[in-house]
């Protein structure tokens, strides 16, 4: 059994880079929306990334097996992953990248609720229930914008972002509670990418969203999404999860929404409404308490010991 290590400075710097990449992806999709529908962007990037992961699996000599019963949960996570991106792609047509990244990253809250229900070892502690209550309060505050047609469209996009977060959480629960939890990360990632590629491209065709205007901005955006987001960053993340403590990595990953908001305001001139700032702060604080409970408790214990010593 591999012993997970505590984080060091090099890993913290690497995680900062990963969070910046993940936070920028919503901005990249939004920036290319005029030249290629967001849903089609997500479908194409998933399909190309699936090919790259498959080639990597072949180069490593890894075995992909469909006879171990993993194909059923594999198809489910592929469907959930695809539906998540349907919500992201369509939601970005109605709301800002800043809003989308916050509501998408409610996923740990939904995953914690699902795992509490499915796994006795994942029962939520009172402090984590408090975190969920704070996060839900933040969602209510973030949704409480002004009235009018424009805000109605934004509310639709925000709702899709929240549903995308719930689907992401459901994907996590499915992986943890099925045979997929014992498979190589590359095979689980392949299930997700193939499902997303097939469904999203198919839905884009059905909805008449297949128009592509290959501008330099779109090409740069797609290269970033395929090579850095869907391929390299996920492989690095899974590699870190195998070597370092997941709880500590999870706490650092909450830099992602902050990068997303910052990039959206800086590069897309997206507005920041007061209610959204307050709501986003509550959401991030609540989810940090839910996901980082073990880490916070450990740090608190060490501080108490030092004070007593």
C-alpha positions as CSV (number, residue, x, y, z in Angstrom):
1,X,0.0,0.0,0.0
2,X,1.4,3.4,-1.0
3,X,1.9,5.9,1.8
4,X,0.7,9.4,0.9
5,X,3.0,12.2,1.7
6,X,2.3,15.6,3.1
7,X,2.6,18.5,0.6
8,X,5.8,20.4,0.0
9,X,6.6,23.7,-1.6
10,X,7.1,22.2,-5.1
11,X,3.7,20.5,-5.0
12,X,2.0,23.6,-3.7
13,X,3.4,25.5,-6.7
14,X,2.3,22.8,-9.1
15,X,-1.2,22.9,-7.6
16,X,-1.3,26.6,-8.0
17,X,-0.6,26.2,-11.7
18,X,-3.2,23.5,-12.0
19,X,-5.9,25.7,-10.3
20,X,-5.0,28.6,-12.7
21,X,-5.5,26.2,-15.7
22,X,-8.8,24.9,-14.4
23,X,-10.0,28.5,-13.5
24,X,-9.1,29.8,-16.9
25,X,-11.0,27.1,-18.8
26,X,-14.4,28.7,-18.4
27,X,-13.0,32.0,-19.7
28,X,-11.4,30.2,-22.7
29,X,-14.7,28.6,-23.6
30,X,-16.6,31.9,-23.2
31,X,-14.0,33.7,-25.3
32,X,-14.4,31.3,-28.2
33,X,-18.2,31.1,-28.0
34,X,-18.8,33.5,-30.9
35,X,-16.7,31.2,-33.2
36,X,-17.8,27.8,-31.9
37,X,-20.7,26.8,-29.6
38,X,-19.5,26.0,-26.0
39,X,-21.2,22.6,-26.1
40,X,-19.3,21.7,-29.4
41,X,-16.1,23.0,-27.9
42,X,-16.5,20.7,-24.9
43,X,-17.4,17.7,-27.2
44,X,-14.5,18.2,-29.6
45,X,-12.0,18.7,-26.8
46,X,-13.2,15.6,-25.0
47,X,-13.0,13.5,-28.2
48,X,-9.5,14.6,-29.0
49,X,-8.3,14.2,-25.4
50,X,-9.8,10.6,-25.4
51,X,-7.6,9.8,-28.3
52,X,-4.5,11.2,-26.6
53,X,-5.2,9.3,-23.4
54,X,-5.8,6.1,-25.4
55,X,-2.4,6.6,-27.2
56,X,-0.7,7.2,-23.8
57,X,-2.3,4.0,-22.4
58,X,-0.9,2.1,-25.4
59,X,2.5,3.7,-25.0
60,X,2.6,2.7,-21.3
61,X,1.5,-0.9,-22.1
62,X,-1.5,-0.6,-19.8
63,X,-4.4,-3.1,-20.2
64,X,-7.9,-1.9,-20.8
65,X,-10.4,-4.5,-19.7
66,X,-14.2,-4.5,-20.3
67,X,-14.7,-8.0,-18.9
68,X,-14.3,-7.1,-15.2
69,X,-17.8,-5.6,-14.9
70,X,-16.5,-2.0,-15.0
71,X,-18.2,-1.1,-18.2
72,X,-21.6,-0.5,-16.6
73,X,-20.4,2.1,-14.1
74,X,-18.1,3.3,-16.8
75,X,-21.0,4.0,-19.1
76,X,-22.8,5.8,-16.2
77,X,-19.8,8.1,-15.4
78,X,-19.4,8.8,-19.1
79,X,-23.1,9.9,-19.2
80,X,-22.9,11.9,-16.0
81,X,-19.7,13.6,-17.2
82,X,-21.3,14.4,-20.6
83,X,-24.5,15.8,-19.0
84,X,-22.3,18.0,-16.7
85,X,-20.7,19.5,-19.7
86,X,-24.0,19.9,-21.4
87,X,-25.0,22.1,-18.5
88,X,-21.7,24.0,-18.6
89,X,-21.8,24.6,-22.3
90,X,-25.4,25.8,-22.4
91,X,-25.1,27.6,-19.1
92,X,-22.2,29.7,-20.5
93,X,-24.5,31.0,-23.2
94,X,-26.6,32.6,-20.5
95,X,-24.3,33.5,-17.6
96,X,-20.7,34.7,-17.0
97,X,-17.7,32.5,-16.6
98,X,-17.3,33.9,-13.1
99,X,-20.7,32.7,-12.1
100,X,-20.2,29.3,-13.8
101,X,-17.0,28.5,-12.0
102,X,-18.5,29.1,-8.6
103,X,-21.6,27.1,-9.2
104,X,-19.7,24.3,-10.9
105,X,-17.4,24.0,-7.8
106,X,-20.3,23.2,-5.5
107,X,-19.5,19.6,-6.7
108,X,-17.7,18.6,-3.5
109,X,-20.8,19.5,-1.4
110,X,-23.0,17.2,-3.5
111,X,-20.3,14.5,-3.5
112,X,-20.1,14.7,0.3
113,X,-23.9,14.3,0.6
114,X,-23.9,11.3,-1.7
115,X,-21.0,9.6,0.0
116,X,-22.6,10.2,3.4
117,X,-25.7,8.3,2.1
118,X,-23.7,5.5,0.4
119,X,-20.6,4.8,2.5
120,X,-20.6,4.5,6.3
121,X,-16.9,5.6,6.3
122,X,-17.9,8.9,4.7
123,X,-20.4,10.0,7.3
124,X,-20.5,13.8,7.7
125,X,-19.4,15.3,10.9
126,X,-21.4,18.2,12.6
127,X,-18.8,20.8,11.4
128,X,-19.3,19.5,7.8
129,X,-23.1,19.8,8.0
130,X,-22.5,23.4,9.1
131,X,-20.3,23.8,6.0
132,X,-23.1,22.5,3.8
133,X,-25.6,24.8,5.4
134,X,-23.2,27.8,4.9
135,X,-22.7,26.8,1.2
136,X,-26.4,26.5,0.6
137,X,-27.0,29.9,2.2
138,X,-24.3,31.2,-0.2
139,X,-26.1,29.8,-3.2
140,X,-29.3,31.5,-2.2
141,X,-27.5,34.8,-1.7
142,X,-25.7,34.4,-5.1
143,X,-29.0,33.8,-6.8
144,X,-30.7,36.8,-5.3
145,X,-29.9,39.3,-8.1
146,X,-32.1,41.9,-9.6
147,X,-35.1,41.4,-11.8
148,X,-35.6,41.7,-15.5
149,X,-35.0,39.8,-18.7
150,X,-31.2,39.9,-18.5
151,X,-31.2,38.6,-14.9
152,X,-33.7,35.9,-15.9
153,X,-31.3,34.6,-18.5
154,X,-28.4,34.8,-16.0
155,X,-30.5,32.8,-13.5
156,X,-31.0,30.1,-16.1
157,X,-27.3,29.9,-16.7
158,X,-26.5,29.9,-13.0
159,X,-29.1,27.1,-12.4
160,X,-27.4,25.1,-15.1
161,X,-24.0,25.7,-13.4
162,X,-25.4,24.4,-10.1
163,X,-26.9,21.4,-11.9
164,X,-23.4,20.8,-13.5
165,X,-21.9,20.8,-10.0
166,X,-24.5,18.2,-8.8
167,X,-23.7,16.0,-11.8
168,X,-20.0,16.3,-11.1
169,X,-20.7,15.3,-7.5
170,X,-22.7,12.3,-8.7
171,X,-19.8,11.3,-10.9
172,X,-17.5,11.3,-7.9
173,X,-19.9,9.1,-5.9
174,X,-20.3,6.6,-8.8
175,X,-16.5,6.2,-9.1
176,X,-16.0,5.8,-5.3
177,X,-18.9,3.3,-4.9
178,X,-18.2,1.1,-7.9
179,X,-15.5,-1.1,-9.5
180,X,-14.0,2.1,-11.0
181,X,-12.4,3.0,-7.7
182,X,-9.9,0.2,-8.3
183,X,-9.2,0.9,-11.9
184,X,-6.2,2.9,-13.3
185,X,-7.1,6.5,-13.5
186,X,-6.5,6.5,-17.3
187,X,-9.3,4.0,-17.9
188,X,-11.8,5.9,-15.7
189,X,-10.8,9.1,-17.5
190,X,-11.3,7.4,-20.9
191,X,-14.9,6.4,-20.0
192,X,-15.6,10.1,-19.1
193,X,-14.0,11.6,-22.2
194,X,-15.5,9.1,-24.6
195,X,-19.0,9.7,-23.1
196,X,-18.6,13.4,-23.3
197,X,-17.3,13.4,-26.8
198,X,-20.0,11.3,-28.3
199,X,-23.0,12.9,-26.5
200,X,-21.9,16.5,-26.8
201,X,-21.0,16.4,-30.4
202,X,-24.3,14.5,-31.1
203,X,-26.3,17.1,-29.2
204,X,-24.5,19.9,-31.0
205,X,-25.5,18.4,-34.3
206,X,-29.1,17.9,-33.2
207,X,-29.3,21.5,-32.0
208,X,-27.7,23.0,-35.1
209,X,-24.6,24.2,-33.2
210,X,-22.0,22.8,-35.6
211,X,-20.8,26.1,-37.1
212,X,-17.0,26.6,-36.6
213,X,-15.2,29.8,-37.5
214,X,-11.5,28.8,-37.1
215,X,-10.1,32.1,-35.9
216,X,-6.6,32.3,-34.2
217,X,-8.4,33.0,-30.9
218,X,-10.6,29.8,-31.2
219,X,-7.6,27.7,-32.3
220,X,-5.6,28.9,-29.3
221,X,-8.5,28.3,-27.0
222,X,-9.1,24.8,-28.2
223,X,-5.4,23.9,-28.0
224,X,-5.4,25.1,-24.4
225,X,-8.6,23.1,-23.6
226,X,-7.4,19.9,-25.2
227,X,-3.7,19.8,-24.3
228,X,-3.6,21.5,-20.9
229,X,-7.1,21.0,-19.4
230,X,-8.5,17.7,-20.6
231,X,-5.2,15.9,-21.1
232,X,-2.2,17.1,-19.1
233,X,-3.9,18.7,-16.1
234,X,-6.1,15.6,-15.3
235,X,-3.1,13.2,-15.7
236,X,-1.0,15.4,-13.3
237,X,-3.9,15.6,-10.8
238,X,-4.4,11.8,-10.8
239,X,-0.6,11.4,-10.4
240,X,-0.6,13.7,-7.4
241,X,-3.6,11.9,-5.8
242,X,-1.6,8.7,-5.9
243,X,1.4,10.2,-4.0
244,X,0.0,12.9,-1.7
245,X,-2.8,13.3,0.8
246,X,-6.1,13.9,-1.0
247,X,-7.5,16.1,1.8
248,X,-4.6,18.6,1.5
249,X,-4.8,18.6,-2.3
250,X,-8.5,19.2,-2.0
251,X,-8.0,22.3,0.1
252,X,-5.6,23.7,-2.4
253,X,-7.9,23.1,-5.3
254,X,-10.3,25.8,-3.9
255,X,-8.0,28.3,-5.5
256,X,-9.6,27.3,-8.8
257,X,-12.8,29.4,-8.4
258,X,-10.8,32.4,-7.3
259,X,-8.7,32.2,-10.5
260,X,-11.9,31.7,-12.5
261,X,-13.5,34.9,-11.1
262,X,-10.2,36.8,-11.5
263,X,-9.7,35.8,-15.1
264,X,-13.4,36.5,-15.9
265,X,-13.2,40.1,-14.5
266,X,-9.8,40.8,-16.0
267,X,-10.1,39.4,-19.5
268,X,-13.8,39.4,-20.2
269,X,-14.7,42.5,-18.2
270,X,-17.4,40.6,-16.4
271,X,-19.2,42.5,-13.6
272,X,-19.2,41.4,-10.0
273,X,-22.5,42.1,-8.2
274,X,-22.3,42.6,-4.4
275,X,-24.8,39.7,-3.8
276,X,-22.6,37.4,-5.9
277,X,-19.4,38.3,-4.1
278,X,-21.1,37.6,-0.7
279,X,-22.7,34.4,-1.9
280,X,-19.5,33.1,-3.6
281,X,-17.6,33.8,-0.3
282,X,-20.1,31.8,1.7
283,X,-20.1,28.9,-0.9
284,X,-16.3,28.7,-1.0
285,X,-16.1,28.9,2.8
286,X,-18.7,26.2,3.3
287,X,-17.3,23.8,0.8
288,X,-13.8,24.3,2.2
289,X,-15.1,23.3,5.6
290,X,-16.8,20.2,4.1
291,X,-13.9,19.0,2.0
292,X,-11.0,20.2,4.2
293,X,-12.5,19.1,7.6
294,X,-9.9,16.4,8.2
295,X,-7.0,18.8,7.3
296,X,-8.4,21.6,9.5
297,X,-8.9,19.2,12.4
298,X,-5.3,17.9,12.0
299,X,-3.9,21.4,11.9
300,X,-6.0,22.4,14.9
301,X,-4.8,19.4,16.9
302,X,-1.2,20.2,16.2
303,X,-1.7,23.9,17.3
304,X,-3.4,22.7,20.5
305,X,-0.5,20.4,21.2
306,X,2.1,23.1,20.6
307,X,0.2,25.5,22.9
308,X,0.1,23.0,25.6
309,X,3.7,22.2,25.2
